[in-house]
Amino acid sequence: MLDHYFNRIYIINLKSRSDRRREMADELARAGMSFDDSAVRLFSAVKPDDAGEFPSIGARGCFLSHLGILTDAAEGAAGPIAILEDDLELAQDFATRAPAVLDALGEKSWSIFYGGYEAGSFEAEGLNLVPPDLGLRTTHFICFNGPAIAPAKKYLEAILARPAGDAQGGPMHVDGAYSWLRKDNREMATYAAWPPLGNQRRSRSDIAGPRWFDRMPGLNKAAAVARRLLRSQR
């Protein structure tokens, strides 16, 4: 389904997280796709050795992974792209709601689209225009129209080159970087689906790092089973 609206669908995944690849295969199937589809690209997530000036190693890796995708898309003149993080869980009614939302998006002159995010709610169901000053958290389902890709890449590169705490924006979580991008480039029309078309799956975090029960043999498998049970009850 998504390949009808986006030329490339990037999925960010650490090579070590085969559990998330399996779960993403299920999510893709729910959207009528698979890893074998020509539009789907599995992007090997960046895993730096240290945090540098970022809040954490995971935050730096996530930022560099998004920048790597924007660079790849810009060099390939990819057109509209979707970036999915491997902890994405599509909404239960994704198949029924997504076509109308994405059809409406296609009728707009849009730059950025959030299929999933954390923020407040919008008044109207469906597609909503996001004010430039409204920060949106998380980037598990974010999309860029073709003309917005190169400017977004350039903006993230500028953030990367500045010191932490710089008044113009230094190293930060990538969701914050995208919010700064929208605030500083108010002409970039941004839309979001309400309710979100996808949420973050309950899973061991690559940003915050594993918790104690994720590091212990046996308990890590039990934690994974518990998360699946919790998801099935939502």
N, C-alpha and C positions, 0 to 999 in steps of 0.2 A: 504493500500500500504506500509506504513512504517513498518508494522509488518512483512513484507517479508524480511526486511533487518536488523531489530533490535529486539532483544529478549524482551526488555522492552522499553516502551515509557512513560516516566514520564512527567506529566503536573503539573507545579507549580501553585498553586492557593490559595489565601487567602480565608478563609471561608466566609469572609464578602463581597467578590466580586462575587456575583451570576451573575452579568452582564457579567463578563468575562467568567464564566463557560458556559453561554448560547452562547456567541460568539465563544468560543473554540469548542463547540459541532458542530457549523456550519463549522468550519475549519476542524475538524476531518471528517465530512461527505464528504467534498470536497476531502479528501485523502482516501475515502472509508473505514472509520473506525468510531467507536463510543466509548463512555465511557464504554460501556458494553463489549468491546473486552478484551480478557484475557491478551493481551500484554500491554494494556493501564492502567497506574496507576496514579490516581489523588493524588498528593502529597500536603498535607496541608502546605502551606508556613509558615515559622517561622515569628512571629511578636514580636520582642523583646520590652521590656519596654523602653529601652534607646539605644543610638547609641554606647555606650562604646567608643572604640578608632577608630571606623569607621567614615567615612565622614557624615553619617546620619543613622537614624533608619532603613530606607528602604534599604540602602546599606548593613547594618549588617544583616538584615533579608534575603536579597537575597543571600548573601554569605553563611549564615548558612543553607539556603534551599538547595543550590547546594551541600554543604558539606554533608548534610543529605542524599541526593540522592546517592552521591558517596559511602557513608558508607553503605547504604542499598544494593546497587548493588554489592559492594565488598564482603559483608557478604553472599550474595546469589549467588555468582559466576555467575552473570547475563549474561556475554558475552557482545556483543555490545549493547549499550543503546543509546537512544535519549532523550535529555532533552529539553522540550518545555516550555517556559514561556507563561502565559495565555494572553499576549498581542501580540502573534504571529498572523500575517496575511499571509497566504500562497500566493505565487505569482499567478497571474491569470492563468499562463500557467504551474502551478505546475504539474498537472496530465500528461502533455505531456513531460516535461523536466526531472522530477525527476527520472524516471526509468533509463534513460541513465546515468545520473550522479551517481546514487547509484550503478548501475551495474559496472561502471568504478571504483568506490571506492572499491567495493568488490574484484577487481583484484589486489589491492595494499596492501602492508604491512603498514597499517595506524594505527595511534594512536588517532588522534582527527580530527573531521570533522565539519566545520562550514556550516550549511545550510543557516543561516542568520547572518548578521554582518553589521557593519559600518566601512568602510575603503575606500581606493582608489579602483580602478578597476583593473582587471587582463586583460592581453592581449588576452587570448583565452577564448572562451565560453566553458562551461562545467566544468570539474573538474580541479582545479589548485593546484599545490603544493605551500604552504605558507612558505616563508622564516622564520626561527626561530626568527629573529629580528623584524619582521613586527607585530606591535601590532594591534589587531582587537578589535573594540568596540562592546559592547552589546553581550548578551548571550541568545537571545530569541529562538535560534535553534542551539544547539550544541550537538555533539555526541562523544562518547568515545568507542573505541574498548576494548574488554575484558582485555587484558594485561595492558592497560593504566589506568584502573579505580583505582586500589590500589595506584599506584604512585601519581596520581592526588589527591586522598584523603589525602595521607600523606603530600603532598606539601601544601595543603590548611590548614591542621592542624598545620603545622609549622608556616605558616603566622599568624594564629589565636593566636598562643602562643607568638608571638613577640610584642614588643611595636610599636605603630604607628611611622612611619618614620625610622624604622630600615633599615640599609643598605642592609640587605638580604631580605627585604620585610616584612612589618608589615601590619596590617589591612587595607584593601583597597577594592574598588569595585571588584566584582568577575571577571569581564571581564579583569581587569588589572591583577588579580591573575593568570588567565589562560595564559595571554601573558607572564608573568614572568615565569610560568611553562615551556612554550615552549622555552623561551630564555635560561633557565638554564638546559634544557634537550633536547638538539638539536637533539638527536636520535629519538625523538618523531615526526614521520612524520605527518604533519598536512596538510589537504586539505580543500579547500573551493569551493563552487559552484559559478560560475559567469555566468550570473547574479545570485544574491542570490535567493534561493528557497522560502524565506520568509522574511518579513519585520516586524517591530514593528507597530502594529495597533495604530491608533490615539485613545487614551484612557486616562482617568485620571491616573496619575502616582502614583505607590506605592513607588517609590524610592524617588522622589522629594517631594511627599506629594500633597494633593489636592490644587488646586488653589481656589480663592475666589468664583468663580461661581460654583465650584463643591461642595461647602459646603452649598449653599443656596437652600432651598426647592424650587422646581419648576425650577429654573435655572439649577440645576444639570441634570434634565431630558432633558431640552432643549439642554444642551451641548452635552449630549450623542446622541441625534437625529442629531445634527449638525455634529458630528464626523462620524456618519454612512453615512450621505449625502456626506461628503467629500471623504470617502472611495469609495463610489459607482461611483464617478466621476474620480477616478484615472485610 
